[in-house]
């Protein structure tokens, strides 16, 4: 298993440069927008958000611009595994919530634990 990224929210776009890049030494790898439909499906937040993928060495952060504190959040942990489908099936057997979101290039898999923590699972 490899750690892929951690996601968090940030209220101020200026903090991307001022804190994450200048202070912590991350570089902007890419930015994109998550639309409200996908956001609602994955995170149960029915609004779009700007997302900044930052990298420093082997550490990646996905920072979602979110000007207000709210629950639920965009926080999740992403891992890559050798046998993703096996883990998905086992999680379902154990009655964990598994979201599979079909997409053109690749599908997304999110598994929630019983405390509401979200894990994105990618194929290694």
C-alpha positions as CSV (number, residue, x, y, z in Angstrom):
1,X,0.0,0.0,0.0
2,X,1.2,3.5,-0.8
3,X,-0.1,6.8,0.6
4,X,-1.4,8.9,-2.3
5,X,-2.6,12.1,-0.9
6,X,-4.5,13.8,2.0
7,X,-7.3,16.3,1.4
8,X,-8.3,19.3,3.5
9,X,-10.2,22.5,3.2
10,X,-8.7,26.0,3.1
11,X,-10.8,29.2,3.5
12,X,-8.5,31.7,1.7
13,X,-7.0,31.2,-1.7
14,X,-4.0,33.4,-0.7
15,X,-3.1,30.7,1.8
16,X,-2.2,28.3,-1.0
17,X,0.8,30.5,-1.9
18,X,1.4,32.2,1.5
19,X,1.4,29.0,3.6
20,X,1.5,25.8,1.6
21,X,3.9,27.0,-1.0
22,X,6.0,29.6,0.8
23,X,6.1,28.2,4.3
24,X,5.8,24.5,3.8
25,X,7.6,24.3,0.5
26,X,4.9,22.6,-1.6
27,X,4.7,23.2,-5.4
28,X,1.5,23.5,-7.3
29,X,1.2,20.4,-9.4
30,X,-2.2,21.3,-10.8
31,X,-5.5,22.9,-10.0
32,X,-9.1,22.1,-11.1
33,X,-12.7,22.5,-10.1
34,X,-14.9,19.8,-8.7
35,X,-18.4,20.4,-9.9
36,X,-21.4,20.4,-7.5
37,X,-22.7,17.1,-8.8
38,X,-19.5,15.2,-8.2
39,X,-19.0,17.0,-4.9
40,X,-22.4,16.0,-3.7
41,X,-21.9,12.4,-4.8
42,X,-18.6,12.0,-3.1
43,X,-18.6,14.3,-0.1
44,X,-22.4,15.1,0.3
45,X,-21.6,18.8,-0.3
46,X,-23.8,20.2,-3.1
47,X,-21.5,22.9,-4.4
48,X,-18.5,23.3,-6.6
49,X,-15.0,24.0,-5.3
50,X,-11.6,25.0,-6.6
51,X,-9.0,22.3,-5.8
52,X,-5.2,22.7,-5.6
53,X,-3.0,19.6,-5.9
54,X,0.3,20.4,-4.1
55,X,3.4,18.3,-3.9
56,X,6.5,18.3,-1.8
57,X,8.7,15.2,-2.4
58,X,6.5,12.2,-2.0
59,X,3.8,14.0,-0.1
60,X,0.7,15.3,-1.9
61,X,-2.0,17.5,-0.5
62,X,-5.4,18.2,-2.2
63,X,-6.6,21.5,-0.8
64,X,-10.3,22.4,-1.4
65,X,-11.1,26.1,-1.3
66,X,-14.1,26.3,1.0
67,X,-14.8,29.7,2.5
68,X,-17.0,28.4,5.3
69,X,-16.7,25.8,8.0
70,X,-19.2,23.0,7.3
71,X,-20.0,19.4,7.8
72,X,-19.6,17.3,5.9
73,X,-16.1,18.2,4.7
74,X,-13.8,17.4,1.8
75,X,-11.3,15.6,4.1
76,X,-10.2,12.2,2.9
77,X,-7.2,9.9,2.7
78,X,-6.2,8.4,-0.6
79,X,-4.3,5.1,-0.9
80,X,-3.2,2.9,-3.7
81,X,-3.4,-0.8,-3.4
82,X,-2.5,-3.8,-5.5
83,X,-5.9,-5.5,-5.4
84,X,-8.5,-2.7,-5.3
85,X,-11.5,-4.8,-6.3
86,X,-10.7,-7.3,-3.6
87,X,-10.7,-4.6,-1.0
88,X,-14.0,-3.1,-2.4
89,X,-15.7,-6.5,-2.2
90,X,-14.5,-7.1,1.3
91,X,-15.6,-3.7,2.5
92,X,-19.1,-4.4,1.0
93,X,-19.2,-7.8,2.7
94,X,-18.4,-6.0,6.0
95,X,-21.3,-3.5,5.3
96,X,-19.1,-0.5,4.8
97,X,-20.4,2.2,2.4
98,X,-18.6,1.9,-1.0
99,X,-19.2,4.6,-3.7
100,X,-18.1,3.8,-7.2
101,X,-18.3,6.7,-9.5
102,X,-17.9,5.7,-13.2
103,X,-15.9,8.2,-15.3
104,X,-14.6,8.3,-18.8
105,X,-10.9,7.9,-18.0
106,X,-11.1,6.0,-14.8
107,X,-13.6,5.3,-12.0
108,X,-13.4,6.6,-8.5
109,X,-13.8,4.4,-5.4
110,X,-14.5,5.9,-1.9
111,X,-15.0,3.7,1.2
112,X,-16.4,5.2,4.4
113,X,-15.7,3.8,7.8
114,X,-18.3,3.8,10.5
115,X,-17.0,7.0,12.0
116,X,-17.5,8.9,8.7
117,X,-13.8,8.9,7.6
118,X,-13.5,8.7,3.8
119,X,-10.8,6.7,2.0
120,X,-10.3,7.0,-1.7
121,X,-8.9,3.7,-3.1
122,X,-6.8,3.7,-6.3
123,X,-5.3,0.7,-8.1
124,X,-1.5,0.7,-7.8
